[in-house]
Amino acid sequence: MPVCVLVLKEQAAAASLEQKLRANGVPLQRCVLVPPEANSSEGASIDSVDLLNPKMARQQRQRSMARWLLPFGFMAGLTFTQITNLETFSSLGPWGQPVIGGLLGMGSGLMGSYAAAASVPSENEDGVRILRNRHEEKRWLLLLETPTGIEPPWQLLQSARPLQVVRLNDL
């Protein structure tokens, strides 16, 4: 989905643009106003918006990878225990030993999901860094996400005179 973030100088411009977008019936998946101060009651904090928080994006990647790596790790551990005929946990019996091998494989899959999620950078990393810098400069951010195939209303967005428009990669 196309995502763009407008950097605005004042609250009045940000609030009026948000109202115009909602009033014109522009099809938006998400419209989030991020004020410069985290304790402001005027919108979401920058850390609560998943597209603007690299830590949250990394956690989502890790969970997504764990959904695949845990079952495969369990099956790999179970298979490895059966193939090698190791008797490390022979005191647990013929059923307990492969299950422990599977659980150890599942633990390896979990560790792998953390390592892989931390080592893979996000495609939007540069854009997010720019936006976080603007946020630290006390600028208002307006995140707009439109449905696939629908472009944001550029003329309406330019009428608000944004300082910068950062287009994040299509998700």
DSSP file (Angstrom, degrees, kcal/mol; ACC not computed):
  #  RESIDUE AA STRUCTURE BP1 BP2  ACC     N-H-->O    O-->H-N    N-H-->O    O-->H-N    TCO  KAPPA ALPHA  PHI   PSI    X-CA   Y-CA   Z-CA
    1    1 A M              0   0    0      0, 0.0   170,-1.8     0, 0.0     2,-0.2   0.000 360.0 360.0 360.0 136.6    0.0    0.0    0.0
    2    2 A P        -     0   0    0      0, 0.0   144,-2.2     0, 0.0     2,-0.4  -0.454 360.0-173.2 -66.1 130.4    1.3    3.5   -0.8
    3    3 A V  E     +AB 145 168A   0    165,-0.8   165,-1.7   142,-0.2     2,-0.4  -0.992   8.3 172.7-128.3 129.8    2.4    5.3    2.3
    4    4 A C  E     -AB 144 167A   0    140,-2.4   140,-3.0    -2,-0.4     2,-0.5  -0.984  16.3-153.3-134.2 150.6    3.5    8.9    2.5
    5    5 A V  E     -AB 143 166A   0    161,-2.9   161,-2.9    -2,-0.4     2,-0.4  -0.987   8.8-151.1-125.0 126.2    4.3   11.1    5.4
    6    6 A L  E     -AB 142 165A   0    136,-2.5   136,-2.2    -2,-0.5     2,-0.6  -0.813   6.5-146.7 -97.3 134.4    4.0   14.9    5.3
    7    7 A V  E     -AB 141 164A   0    157,-3.1   156,-2.7    -2,-0.4   157,-1.1  -0.904  24.1-176.2-101.2 117.8    6.2   17.0    7.5
    8    8 A L  E     -A  140   0A   0    132,-3.2   132,-2.8    -2,-0.6   153,-0.1  -0.858  26.5-145.9-119.7 151.4    4.3   20.1    8.6
    9    9 A K  S    S+     0   0    0     -2,-0.3     2,-0.3   130,-0.2    -1,-0.1   0.864  77.9  38.2 -83.4 -38.2    5.5   23.1   10.6
   10   10 A E     >  -     0   0    0      1,-0.1     4,-1.6   129,-0.1     5,-0.1  -0.816  68.9-129.6-123.3 155.2    2.3   24.0   12.6
   11   11 A Q  H  > S+     0   0    0     -2,-0.3     4,-3.0     1,-0.2     5,-0.3   0.871 106.8  59.3 -66.3 -38.1   -0.5   22.2   14.3
   12   12 A A  H  > S+     0   0    0      1,-0.2     4,-2.4     2,-0.2     5,-0.2   0.915 106.9  46.0 -61.3 -44.0   -3.2   24.3   12.5
   13   13 A A  H  > S+     0   0    0      2,-0.2     4,-2.0     1,-0.2    -1,-0.2   0.899 114.8  48.1 -64.8 -40.4   -2.0   23.2    9.0
   14   14 A A  H  X S+     0   0    0     -4,-1.6     4,-2.1     2,-0.2    -2,-0.2   0.926 114.2  44.9 -66.8 -45.5   -1.8   19.5   10.1
   15   15 A A  H  X S+     0   0    0     -4,-3.0     4,-2.2     2,-0.2    -2,-0.2   0.901 113.9  49.1 -67.5 -40.8   -5.2   19.5   11.7
   16   16 A S  H  X S+     0   0    0     -4,-2.4     4,-2.5    -5,-0.3    -1,-0.2   0.896 111.3  49.7 -68.1 -38.0   -6.9   21.3    8.8
   17   17 A L  H  X S+     0   0    0     -4,-2.0     4,-2.4    -5,-0.2    -1,-0.2   0.911 110.1  50.9 -65.6 -40.3   -5.3   19.0    6.3
   18   18 A E  H  X S+     0   0    0     -4,-2.1     4,-1.9     1,-0.2    -2,-0.2   0.917 112.1  47.1 -62.1 -42.6   -6.5   15.9    8.3
   19   19 A Q  H  X S+     0   0    0     -4,-2.2     4,-2.6     2,-0.2    -2,-0.2   0.898 111.0  51.5 -66.2 -40.9  -10.0   17.3    8.4
   20   20 A K  H  X S+     0   0    0     -4,-2.5     4,-2.3     2,-0.2    -2,-0.2   0.903 109.4  50.6 -62.9 -41.1  -10.0   18.1    4.7
   21   21 A L  H  <>S+     0   0    0     -4,-2.4     5,-1.5     1,-0.2     4,-0.4   0.918 114.1  43.6 -63.5 -42.9   -8.9   14.6    3.8
   22   22 A R  H ><5S+     0   0    0     -4,-1.9     3,-0.7    -5,-0.2    -2,-0.2   0.878 115.0  49.6 -69.9 -36.8  -11.6   13.1    6.0
   23   23 A A  H 3<5S+     0   0    0     -4,-2.6    -2,-0.2     1,-0.2    -1,-0.2   0.842 105.7  56.1 -72.2 -33.9  -14.3   15.5    4.6
   24   24 A N  T 3<5S-     0   0    0     -4,-2.3    -1,-0.2    -5,-0.2    -2,-0.2   0.522 109.0-120.9 -78.1  -4.2  -13.4   14.9    0.9
   25   25 A G  T < 5 +     0   0    0     -3,-0.7    -3,-0.2    -4,-0.4    -2,-0.1   0.807  45.2 175.0  70.9  28.9  -14.0   11.2    1.3
   26   26 A V      < -     0   0    0     -5,-1.5     2,-0.8     1,-0.1    -1,-0.2  -0.535  38.6-115.3 -67.4 127.4  -10.5   10.3    0.2
   27   27 A P        +     0   0    0      0, 0.0     2,-0.4     0, 0.0    -1,-0.1  -0.533  48.1 170.5 -70.8 107.4  -10.1    6.5    0.6
   28   28 A L        -     0   0    0     -2,-0.8   118,-0.3   118,-0.2     3,-0.2  -0.959  34.2-162.8-121.1 135.3   -7.5    6.1    3.3
   29   29 A Q  S    S+     0   0    0    116,-3.4     2,-0.3    -2,-0.4   117,-0.2   0.857  86.4   2.5 -75.3 -38.5   -6.4    3.0    5.0
   30   30 A R  E     -C  145   0A   0    115,-1.7   115,-2.7     2,-0.0     2,-0.4  -0.991  54.7-177.3-152.7 139.9   -4.8    5.0    7.8
   31   31 A C  E     +C  144   0A   0     -2,-0.3     2,-0.5   113,-0.2   113,-0.2  -0.901  18.7 175.0-138.9 106.5   -4.4    8.7    8.6
   32   32 A V  E     -C  143   0A   0    111,-2.2   111,-2.9    -2,-0.4     2,-0.5  -0.961  19.3-154.0-123.3 126.8   -2.3    9.3   11.7
   33   33 A L  E     -C  142   0A   0     -2,-0.5    11,-1.6   109,-0.2   109,-0.2  -0.874  10.4-164.0 -98.6 124.2   -1.3   12.7   13.1
   34   34 A V  E     -C  141   0A   0    107,-3.6   107,-2.4    -2,-0.5    11,-0.1  -0.927   8.9-150.1-113.4 111.4    2.0   12.6   15.1
   35   35 A P        -     0   0    0      0, 0.0    11,-0.2     0, 0.0   104,-0.1  -0.339  24.1-114.5 -75.8 161.9    2.6   15.7   17.3
   36   36 A P  S    S+     0   0    0      0, 0.0     2,-0.4     0, 0.0   102,-0.2   0.802  99.8  62.0 -68.5 -28.1    6.1   16.9   18.1
   37   37 A E  S >  S-     0   0    0      1,-0.1     3,-1.1   101,-0.1    99,-0.0  -0.828  74.5-144.6-101.5 137.6    5.7   16.2   21.8
   38   38 A A  T 3  S+     0   0    0     -2,-0.4    -1,-0.1     1,-0.2     5,-0.1   0.790  99.1  54.2 -69.0 -27.9    5.1   12.6   23.0
   39   39 A N  T 3  S+     0   0    0      3,-0.0    -1,-0.2     2,-0.0     2,-0.1   0.383  81.3 118.6 -90.4   5.6    2.9   13.8   25.9
   40   40 A S    <   -     0   0    0     -3,-1.1     3,-0.4     1,-0.1     0, 0.0  -0.416  59.9-145.4 -71.6 146.3    0.5   15.8   23.6
   41   41 A S  S    S+     0   0    0      1,-0.2    -1,-0.1    -2,-0.1    -3,-0.0   0.350  80.1  92.0 -90.8   6.3   -3.1   14.8   23.5
   42   42 A E  S    S-     0   0    0      2,-0.1     2,-0.3     1,-0.0    -1,-0.2   0.340  98.8 -40.7 -85.9   5.2   -3.4   15.7   19.8
   43   43 A G  S    S-     0   0    0     -3,-0.4    -9,-0.2    -5,-0.1     2,-0.2  -0.990  85.0 -30.6 165.6-160.5   -2.5   12.3   18.3
   44   44 A A        -     0   0    0    -11,-1.6     2,-0.2    -2,-0.3    -4,-0.1  -0.541  55.0-114.6 -88.4 151.7   -0.3    9.3   18.4
   45   45 A S    >   -     0   0    0     -2,-0.2     3,-1.2   -11,-0.1     4,-0.5  -0.526  28.6-116.2 -79.0 156.4    3.2    9.2   19.7
   46   46 A I  G >  S+     0   0    0      1,-0.3     3,-0.7   -11,-0.2     6,-0.2   0.808 114.3  56.8 -65.4 -28.9    5.9    8.4   17.1
   47   47 A D  G 3  S+     0   0    0      1,-0.2    -1,-0.3     6,-0.0     9,-0.1   0.666 100.6  57.7 -77.5 -14.9    6.8    5.2   18.9
   48   48 A S  G <  S+     0   0    0     -3,-1.2     2,-0.7     4,-0.1    -1,-0.2   0.556  86.9  87.0 -90.1  -7.7    3.3    3.9   18.8
   49   49 A V    X   -     0   0    0     -3,-0.7     3,-1.4    -4,-0.5     4,-0.4  -0.836  70.0-151.9 -95.1 116.3    3.1    4.1   14.9
   50   50 A D  G >  S+     0   0    0     -2,-0.7     3,-0.8     1,-0.3     7,-0.2   0.813  92.1  54.3 -61.1 -33.9    4.5    0.8   13.6
   51   51 A L  G 3  S+     0   0    0      1,-0.2    -1,-0.3     5,-0.1    77,-0.0   0.696 112.8  43.7 -74.0 -17.8    5.8    2.3   10.3
   52   52 A L  G <  S+     0   0    0     -3,-1.4    -1,-0.2    -6,-0.2    -2,-0.2   0.311 100.5  76.4-108.3   6.8    7.8    5.0   12.1
   53   53 A N    <>  -     0   0    0     -3,-0.8     4,-2.0    -4,-0.4     3,-0.2  -0.915  56.0-169.5-122.6 103.4    9.3    2.8   14.8
   54   54 A P  H  > S+     0   0    0      0, 0.0     4,-2.2     0, 0.0     5,-0.2   0.838  88.7  56.1 -61.7 -33.3   12.2    0.6   13.7
   55   55 A K  H  > S+     0   0    0      2,-0.2     4,-2.0     1,-0.2     5,-0.1   0.914 108.3  47.0 -65.3 -42.0   12.2   -1.4   16.9
   56   56 A M  H  > S+     0   0    0      2,-0.2     4,-2.1     1,-0.2    -1,-0.2   0.880 111.0  52.1 -67.2 -37.7    8.5   -2.3   16.4
   57   57 A A  H  X S+     0   0    0     -4,-2.0     4,-2.1    -7,-0.2    -2,-0.2   0.892 109.0  50.4 -64.7 -39.5    9.2   -3.3   12.8
   58   58 A R  H  X S+     0   0    0     -4,-2.2     4,-2.4     2,-0.2    -2,-0.2   0.898 109.3  51.3 -65.3 -40.0   12.0   -5.6   13.9
   59   59 A Q  H  X S+     0   0    0     -4,-2.0     4,-2.4     2,-0.2    -2,-0.2   0.891 109.5  50.0 -64.3 -39.1    9.7   -7.2   16.5
   60   60 A Q  H  X S+     0   0    0     -4,-2.1     4,-2.2     2,-0.2    -1,-0.2   0.900 110.5  49.8 -66.3 -40.0    7.1   -7.9   13.9
   61   61 A R  H  X S+     0   0    0     -4,-2.1     4,-2.5     2,-0.2    -2,-0.2   0.906 110.6  51.0 -62.1 -41.0    9.7   -9.4   11.5
   62   62 A Q  H  X S+     0   0    0     -4,-2.4     4,-2.4     2,-0.2    -2,-0.2   0.925 110.9  47.0 -64.0 -44.6   10.9  -11.6   14.4
   63   63 A R  H  X S+     0   0    0     -4,-2.4     4,-1.6     2,-0.2    -1,-0.2   0.900 112.2  50.9 -63.6 -40.0    7.4  -12.9   15.2
   64   64 A S  H  X S+     0   0    0     -4,-2.2     4,-0.7     1,-0.2    -2,-0.2   0.916 113.0  44.8 -63.8 -43.2    6.7  -13.5   11.5
   65   65 A M  H >X S+     0   0    0     -4,-2.5     4,-2.9     1,-0.2     3,-0.8   0.869 108.4  57.6 -68.9 -36.2    9.9  -15.5   11.1
   66   66 A A  H 3X S+     0   0    0     -4,-2.4     4,-2.3     1,-0.2    -1,-0.2   0.843  96.1  64.1 -64.6 -32.8    9.3  -17.4   14.4
   67   67 A R  H 3< S+     0   0    0     -4,-1.6    -1,-0.2     1,-0.2    -2,-0.2   0.845 115.6  31.0 -58.5 -32.2    5.9  -18.6   13.0
   68   68 A W  H <X S+     0   0    0     -3,-0.8     4,-1.5    -4,-0.7    -2,-0.2   0.849 119.9  49.9 -92.1 -40.2    7.9  -20.5   10.3
   69   69 A L  H  X S+     0   0    0     -4,-2.9     4,-2.7     1,-0.2     5,-0.2   0.821 101.9  60.6 -75.5 -30.9   11.1  -21.4   12.1
   70   70 A L  H  X S+     0   0    0     -4,-2.3     4,-2.3    -5,-0.2    -1,-0.2   0.961 109.4  39.9 -63.6 -51.6    9.6  -22.9   15.3
   71   71 A P  H  > S+     0   0    0      0, 0.0     4,-2.4     0, 0.0    -1,-0.2   0.913 118.6  48.0 -64.5 -39.4    7.7  -25.7   13.6
   72   72 A F  H  X S+     0   0    0     -4,-1.5     4,-2.5     1,-0.2    -2,-0.2   0.893 111.3  51.0 -67.2 -37.4   10.5  -26.4   11.2
   73   73 A G  H  X S+     0   0    0     -4,-2.7     4,-2.6     2,-0.2    33,-0.3   0.896 109.6  50.7 -63.8 -40.4   13.0  -26.4   14.0
   74   74 A F  H  X S+     0   0    0     -4,-2.3     4,-2.4    31,-0.3    -2,-0.2   0.941 112.9  45.2 -62.1 -46.8   10.9  -28.8   15.9
   75   75 A M  H  X S+     0   0    0     -4,-2.4     4,-2.6     1,-0.2    -2,-0.2   0.882 113.1  50.9 -65.8 -37.3   10.7  -31.2   13.0
   76   76 A A  H  X S+     0   0    0     -4,-2.5     4,-2.7     2,-0.2    -2,-0.2   0.917 112.0  46.8 -66.1 -42.9   14.5  -30.8   12.3
   77   77 A G  H  X S+     0   0    0     -4,-2.6     4,-2.1    25,-0.3    25,-0.3   0.901 113.6  48.6 -64.8 -40.8   15.3  -31.6   15.9
   78   78 A L  H  X S+     0   0    0     -4,-2.4     4,-1.8    -5,-0.2    -2,-0.2   0.928 114.7  45.1 -63.0 -46.4   13.0  -34.6   15.9
   79   79 A T  H  X S+     0   0    0     -4,-2.6     4,-2.8     2,-0.2     5,-0.2   0.898 111.3  52.6 -65.7 -42.0   14.4  -35.9   12.6
   80   80 A F  H  X S+     0   0    0     -4,-2.7     4,-2.4     1,-0.2     6,-0.3   0.910 108.9  50.4 -61.3 -42.2   18.0  -35.3   13.7
   81   81 A T  H  X S+     0   0    0     -4,-2.1     4,-0.9     1,-0.2     5,-0.5   0.897 114.1  44.6 -63.2 -39.9   17.4  -37.3   16.9
   82   82 A Q  H  < S+     0   0    0     -4,-1.8    -2,-0.2     2,-0.2    -1,-0.2   0.892 115.2  46.9 -71.5 -40.1   15.9  -40.2   14.9
   83   83 A I  H  < S+     0   0    0     -4,-2.8    -2,-0.2     1,-0.2    -3,-0.2   0.905 114.9  43.6 -70.7 -42.3   18.6  -40.2   12.2
   84   84 A T  H  < S-     0   0    0     -4,-2.4    -1,-0.2    -5,-0.2    -2,-0.2   0.672  90.4-142.6 -82.2 -16.4   21.6  -40.1   14.4
   85   85 A N     <  +     0   0    0     -4,-0.9     2,-0.1    -5,-0.2    -3,-0.1   0.808  37.1 168.9  56.2  31.2   20.5  -42.6   17.0
   86   86 A L        -     0   0    0     -5,-0.5     3,-0.2    -6,-0.3    -1,-0.2  -0.480  27.7-156.4 -69.8 145.6   22.1  -40.5   19.8
   87   87 A E    >   +     0   0    0      1,-0.2     3,-1.0    -2,-0.1     4,-0.1  -0.274  47.7 130.2-119.6  46.3   21.1  -41.6   23.2
   88   88 A T  T 3  S+     0   0    0      1,-0.3     3,-0.2     2,-0.1    -1,-0.2   0.887  86.2  27.6 -66.1 -40.4   21.7  -38.3   25.1
   89   89 A F  T >  S+     0   0    0     -3,-0.2     3,-1.8     1,-0.1    -1,-0.3  -0.251  78.2 136.5-114.8  42.7   18.3  -38.4   26.8
   90   90 A S  G X   +     0   0    0     -3,-1.0     3,-1.6     1,-0.3    -1,-0.1   0.739  61.7  71.5 -65.8 -22.2   17.8  -42.2   26.8
   91   91 A S  G 3  S+     0   0    0      1,-0.3    -1,-0.3    -3,-0.2    -2,-0.1   0.688  89.3  63.3 -67.3 -15.3   16.5  -42.1   30.3
   92   92 A L  G <> S-     0   0    0     -3,-1.8     4,-0.8     1,-0.2     3,-0.3   0.514 109.1-123.0 -86.5  -5.6   13.3  -40.4   29.0
   93   93 A G  H <>  -     0   0    0     -3,-1.6     4,-1.8    -4,-0.2    -1,-0.2  -0.229  39.8 -52.5  92.4 178.3   12.4  -43.5   26.9
   94   94 A P  H  4 S+     0   0    0      0, 0.0    -1,-0.2     0, 0.0    -3,-0.0   0.730 137.2  37.5 -68.7 -21.6   11.7  -44.0   23.3
   95   95 A W  H  > S+     0   0    0     -3,-0.3     4,-1.3     2,-0.1    -2,-0.2   0.789 113.7  53.4 -96.4 -33.9    9.1  -41.2   23.0
   96   96 A G  H  X S+     0   0    0     -4,-0.8     4,-2.4     1,-0.2     5,-0.2   0.866 100.9  59.7 -71.4 -36.8   10.7  -38.7   25.3
   97   97 A Q  H  X S+     0   0    0     -4,-1.8     4,-2.1     1,-0.2    -1,-0.2   0.937 107.9  42.8 -62.3 -49.3   14.1  -38.6   23.7
   98   98 A P  H  > S+     0   0    0      0, 0.0     4,-2.4     0, 0.0    -1,-0.2   0.864 112.7  54.8 -65.7 -32.0   12.8  -37.5   20.2
   99   99 A V  H  X S+     0   0    0     -4,-1.3     4,-2.5     2,-0.2    -2,-0.2   0.921 107.9  48.3 -66.2 -41.8   10.5  -34.9   21.8
  100  100 A I  H  X S+     0   0    0     -4,-2.4     4,-2.5     2,-0.2    -1,-0.2   0.913 111.0  51.6 -63.2 -41.2   13.4  -33.3   23.7
  101  101 A G  H  X S+     0   0    0     -4,-2.1     4,-2.1     1,-0.2    -2,-0.2   0.903 110.4  49.2 -60.0 -40.7   15.4  -33.2   20.4
  102  102 A G  H  X S+     0   0    0     -4,-2.4     4,-2.3   -25,-0.3   -25,-0.3   0.895 110.0  50.3 -65.1 -40.6   12.4  -31.5   18.8
  103  103 A L  H  X S+     0   0    0     -4,-2.5     4,-2.2     2,-0.2    -2,-0.2   0.884 110.0  50.5 -66.0 -37.9   12.1  -29.0   21.6
  104  104 A L  H  X S+     0   0    0     -4,-2.5     4,-1.9     2,-0.2    -1,-0.2   0.899 110.8  49.3 -65.6 -39.0   15.8  -28.2   21.3
  105  105 A G  H  X S+     0   0    0     -4,-2.1     4,-2.1     2,-0.2   -31,-0.3   0.878 108.8  52.9 -64.4 -37.8   15.4  -27.7   17.6
  106  106 A M  H  X S+     0   0    0     -4,-2.3     4,-2.0   -33,-0.3    -2,-0.2   0.894 107.3  51.8 -65.1 -39.5   12.4  -25.4   18.3
  107  107 A G  H  X S+     0   0    0     -4,-2.2     4,-2.3     1,-0.2    -1,-0.2   0.882 108.2  51.8 -62.5 -37.8   14.6  -23.4   20.6
  108  108 A S  H  X S+     0   0    0     -4,-1.9     4,-2.3     1,-0.2    -2,-0.2   0.891 107.9  51.9 -65.3 -38.3   17.2  -23.1   17.8
  109  109 A G  H  X S+     0   0    0     -4,-2.1     4,-1.9     2,-0.2    -2,-0.2   0.885 108.9  50.6 -63.8 -38.5   14.5  -21.9   15.5
  110  110 A L  H  X S+     0   0    0     -4,-2.0     4,-1.6     2,-0.2    -2,-0.2   0.926 111.1  47.5 -65.7 -44.9   13.5  -19.2   18.0
  111  111 A M  H  X S+     0   0    0     -4,-2.3     4,-2.3     1,-0.2    -2,-0.2   0.890 110.7  53.4 -62.6 -37.8   17.1  -18.0   18.4
  112  112 A G  H  X S+     0   0    0     -4,-2.3     4,-2.8     1,-0.2     5,-0.2   0.865 104.2  54.8 -64.4 -36.4   17.4  -18.0   14.6
  113  113 A S  H  X S+     0   0    0     -4,-1.9     4,-2.1     2,-0.2    -1,-0.2   0.888 109.8  47.0 -65.9 -37.4   14.3  -15.8   14.3
  114  114 A Y  H  X S+     0   0    0     -4,-1.6     4,-1.9     2,-0.2    -2,-0.2   0.932 114.6  46.3 -67.0 -45.3   15.9  -13.2   16.6
  115  115 A A  H  X S+     0   0    0     -4,-2.3     4,-1.4     1,-0.2    -2,-0.2   0.916 115.3  45.6 -64.4 -43.4   19.2  -13.3   14.8
  116  116 A A  H  X S+     0   0    0     -4,-2.8     4,-1.3     1,-0.2    -1,-0.2   0.897 111.7  51.2 -69.1 -39.8   17.7  -13.0   11.4
  117  117 A A  H  < S+     0   0    0     -4,-2.1    -1,-0.2    -5,-0.2    -2,-0.2   0.859 111.9  47.9 -66.2 -34.0   15.3  -10.2   12.3
  118  118 A A  H  < S+     0   0    0     -4,-1.9    -1,-0.2     1,-0.2    -2,-0.2   0.790 112.8  48.2 -76.0 -26.8   18.1   -8.2   13.8
  119  119 A S  H  < S+     0   0    0     -4,-1.4    -2,-0.2    -5,-0.2    -1,-0.2   0.656  95.1  79.7 -90.5 -14.8   20.4   -8.6   10.8
  120  120 A V  S  < S-     0   0    0     -4,-1.3     2,-0.1    -5,-0.1   -59,-0.1  -0.829  73.7-144.9 -96.8 115.9   17.8   -7.8    8.1
  121  121 A P        -     0   0    0      0, 0.0     2,-0.2     0, 0.0    -2,-0.1  -0.429  20.3-108.2 -77.7 155.2   17.3   -4.0    7.7
  122  122 A S    >   -     0   0    0      1,-0.1     3,-1.1    -2,-0.1     4,-0.2  -0.483  16.9-129.0 -77.2 150.1   14.0   -2.5    6.7
  123  123 A E  T 3  S+     0   0    0      1,-0.2     3,-0.3    -2,-0.2     4,-0.2   0.782 109.9  50.7 -67.8 -26.5   13.5   -1.1    3.2
  124  124 A N  T 3> S+     0   0    0      1,-0.2     4,-2.7     2,-0.1     5,-0.3   0.244  75.0 113.0 -95.4  12.9   12.1    2.1    4.8
  125  125 A E  H <> S+     0   0    0     -3,-1.1     4,-2.1     1,-0.2    -1,-0.2   0.876  77.2  46.6 -58.4 -43.3   15.0    2.6    7.2
  126  126 A D  H  > S+     0   0    0     -3,-0.3     4,-2.1    -4,-0.2    -1,-0.2   0.930 114.4  47.2 -65.7 -45.0   16.3    5.8    5.5
  127  127 A G  H  > S+     0   0    0     -4,-0.2     4,-2.2     1,-0.2    -2,-0.2   0.890 112.0  50.3 -63.6 -39.6   12.9    7.4    5.2
  128  128 A V  H  X S+     0   0    0     -4,-2.7     4,-2.6     2,-0.2    -1,-0.2   0.891 108.6  52.3 -66.6 -39.0   12.1    6.6    8.8
  129  129 A R  H  X S+     0   0    0     -4,-2.1     4,-2.0    -5,-0.3    -2,-0.2   0.918 109.7  49.5 -62.9 -42.3   15.4    8.1   10.0
  130  130 A I  H  X S+     0   0    0     -4,-2.1     4,-2.1     1,-0.2    -2,-0.2   0.927 112.7  47.3 -60.3 -45.1   14.6   11.3    8.1
  131  131 A L  H  X S+     0   0    0     -4,-2.2     4,-2.3     1,-0.2    -2,-0.2   0.889 109.8  51.6 -67.6 -39.0   11.1   11.4    9.7
  132  132 A R  H  X S+     0   0    0     -4,-2.6     4,-1.8     2,-0.2    -1,-0.2   0.870 109.3  51.9 -65.7 -35.0   12.4   10.8   13.2
  133  133 A N  H  X S+     0   0    0     -4,-2.0     4,-1.1     2,-0.2    -2,-0.2   0.914 109.9  48.5 -64.9 -42.1   14.9   13.6   12.8
  134  134 A R  H  <>S+     0   0    0     -4,-2.1     5,-1.3     1,-0.2     3,-0.3   0.883 108.8  54.1 -65.1 -37.1   12.1   16.0   11.7
  135  135 A H  H ><5S+     0   0    0     -4,-2.3     3,-1.5     1,-0.2    -1,-0.2   0.890 105.8  52.1 -63.8 -38.8   10.1   14.9   14.7
  136  136 A E  H 3<5S+     0   0    0     -4,-1.8    -1,-0.2     1,-0.3    -2,-0.2   0.753 101.0  62.6 -68.1 -23.3   13.0   15.8   16.9
  137  137 A E  T 3<5S-     0   0    0     -4,-1.1    -1,-0.3    -3,-0.3    -2,-0.2   0.252 125.0-104.6 -83.6  13.3   13.1   19.2   15.3
  138  138 A K  T < 5S+     0   0    0     -3,-1.5     2,-0.3     1,-0.2    -3,-0.2   0.884  71.3 148.1  66.7  42.8    9.5   19.7   16.6
  139  139 A R      < -     0   0    0     -5,-1.3     2,-0.3  -103,-0.1    -1,-0.2  -0.784  48.2-118.0-104.7 152.1    7.7   19.2   13.4
  140  140 A W  E     -A    8   0A   0   -132,-2.8  -132,-3.2    -2,-0.3     2,-0.4  -0.696  26.0-154.0 -86.5 139.4    4.2   17.6   12.9
  141  141 A L  E     -AC   7  34A   0   -107,-2.4  -107,-3.6    -2,-0.3     2,-0.5  -0.952   8.6-167.4-117.1 134.8    4.0   14.4   10.9
  142  142 A L  E     -AC   6  33A   0   -136,-2.2  -136,-2.5    -2,-0.4     2,-0.5  -0.949  10.0-158.9-122.5 109.6    0.9   13.3    9.1
  143  143 A L  E     -AC   5  32A   0   -111,-2.9  -111,-2.2    -2,-0.5     2,-0.4  -0.765   9.6-173.0 -91.7 126.6    1.1    9.6    7.9
  144  144 A L  E     -AC   4  31A   0   -140,-3.0  -140,-2.4    -2,-0.5     2,-0.5  -0.980   6.9-175.5-122.7 128.6   -1.3    8.7    5.1
  145  145 A E  E     -AC   3  30A   0   -115,-2.7  -116,-3.4    -2,-0.4  -115,-1.7  -0.983   8.9-168.1-124.9 120.4   -1.8    5.2    3.8
  146  146 A T        -     0   0    0   -144,-2.2  -118,-0.2    -2,-0.5     3,-0.1  -0.689  31.2 -92.1-104.8 158.6   -4.0    4.6    0.8
  147  147 A P    >   -     0   0    0      0, 0.0     3,-2.0     0, 0.0    -1,-0.1  -0.238  60.6 -76.0 -63.3 158.9   -5.3    1.4   -0.6
  148  148 A T  T 3  S+     0   0    0      1,-0.3     3,-0.1  -147,-0.1    22,-0.0  -0.317 119.3  17.3 -58.3 131.7   -3.3   -0.5   -3.2
  149  149 A G  T 3  S+     0   0    0      1,-0.2     2,-0.5    -3,-0.1    -1,-0.3   0.348 101.4 104.6  89.0  -5.8   -3.6    1.2   -6.6
  150  150 A I    <   -     0   0    0     -3,-2.0    -1,-0.2  -123,-0.0    -4,-0.1  -0.942  60.7-145.7-113.6 122.6   -4.9    4.5   -5.3
  151  151 A E        -     0   0    0     -2,-0.5    -3,-0.0     1,-0.1     0, 0.0  -0.514  27.7-101.8 -80.6 149.6   -2.5    7.4   -5.2
  152  152 A P        -     0   0    0      0, 0.0     2,-1.7     0, 0.0     3,-0.1  -0.343  45.3 -94.9 -63.5 154.5   -2.8   10.0   -2.4
  153  153 A P     >  -     0   0    0      0, 0.0     4,-2.2     0, 0.0     3,-0.2  -0.545  47.8-177.0 -74.3  87.9   -4.6   13.3   -3.4
  154  154 A W  H  > S+     0   0    0     -2,-1.7     4,-2.8     1,-0.2     5,-0.2   0.844  75.2  54.1 -61.5 -38.0   -1.4   15.2   -4.3
  155  155 A Q  H  > S+     0   0    0      1,-0.2     4,-1.3     2,-0.2    -1,-0.2   0.919 111.3  45.6 -63.9 -41.9   -3.1   18.5   -5.1
  156  156 A L  H  > S+     0   0    0     -3,-0.2     4,-0.5     1,-0.2    -1,-0.2   0.890 113.6  50.2 -66.7 -38.8   -4.8   18.6   -1.7
  157  157 A L  H >< S+     0   0    0     -4,-2.2     3,-1.0     1,-0.2    -2,-0.2   0.902 109.4  50.5 -67.0 -40.5   -1.6   17.6    0.1
  158  158 A Q  H >< S+     0   0    0     -4,-2.8     3,-1.6     1,-0.2    -1,-0.2   0.764  97.8  68.7 -69.5 -24.2    0.4   20.3   -1.7
  159  159 A S  H 3< S+     0   0    0     -4,-1.3    -1,-0.2     1,-0.3    -2,-0.2   0.746  92.4  60.0 -66.2 -21.2   -2.2   22.9   -0.7
  160  160 A A  T << S-     0   0    0     -3,-1.0    -1,-0.3    -4,-0.5    -2,-0.2   0.520 106.2-130.9 -82.4  -4.8   -1.1   22.5    2.9
  161  161 A R    <   -     0   0    0     -3,-1.6    -3,-0.1    -4,-0.1    -2,-0.1   0.963  28.7-160.3  54.3  61.2    2.4   23.6    2.0
  162  162 A P        -     0   0    0      0, 0.0  -154,-0.2     0, 0.0     3,-0.1  -0.390  20.5-135.3 -69.8 150.5    4.3   20.7    3.7
  163  163 A L  S    S-     0   0    0   -156,-2.7     2,-0.3     1,-0.3  -155,-0.2   0.842  87.0  -2.9 -69.9 -34.0    8.0   21.2    4.5
  164  164 A Q  E     -B    7   0A   0   -157,-1.1  -157,-3.1     2,-0.0     2,-0.5  -0.986  57.9-150.1-158.0 146.0    8.7   17.8    3.2
  165  165 A V  E     -B    6   0A   0     -2,-0.3     2,-0.6  -159,-0.2  -159,-0.2  -0.985  15.5-167.4-122.0 119.5    6.9   14.8    1.8
  166  166 A V  E     -B    5   0A   0   -161,-2.9  -161,-2.9    -2,-0.5     2,-0.7  -0.928   6.1-156.9-110.2 118.9    8.6   11.4    2.4
  167  167 A R  E     -B    4   0A   0     -2,-0.6  -163,-0.2  -163,-0.2     2,-0.2  -0.853   9.6-151.3 -97.7 114.6    7.2    8.5    0.5
  168  168 A L  E     -B    3   0A   0   -165,-1.7  -165,-0.8    -2,-0.7     3,-0.1  -0.513  36.7 -83.7 -79.2 152.8    7.9    5.2    2.1
  169  169 A N        -     0   0    0     -2,-0.2    -1,-0.1     1,-0.1     2,-0.1  -0.184  55.7 -90.6 -55.9 147.3    8.2    2.2   -0.1
  170  170 A D              0   0    0      1,-0.2    -1,-0.1  -168,-0.1    -3,-0.0  -0.392 360.0 360.0 -61.1 132.2    5.0    0.5   -1.1
  171  171 A L              0   0    0   -170,-1.8    -1,-0.2    -3,-0.1    -2,-0.1   0.434 360.0 360.0 -95.2 360.0    4.2   -2.1    1.5
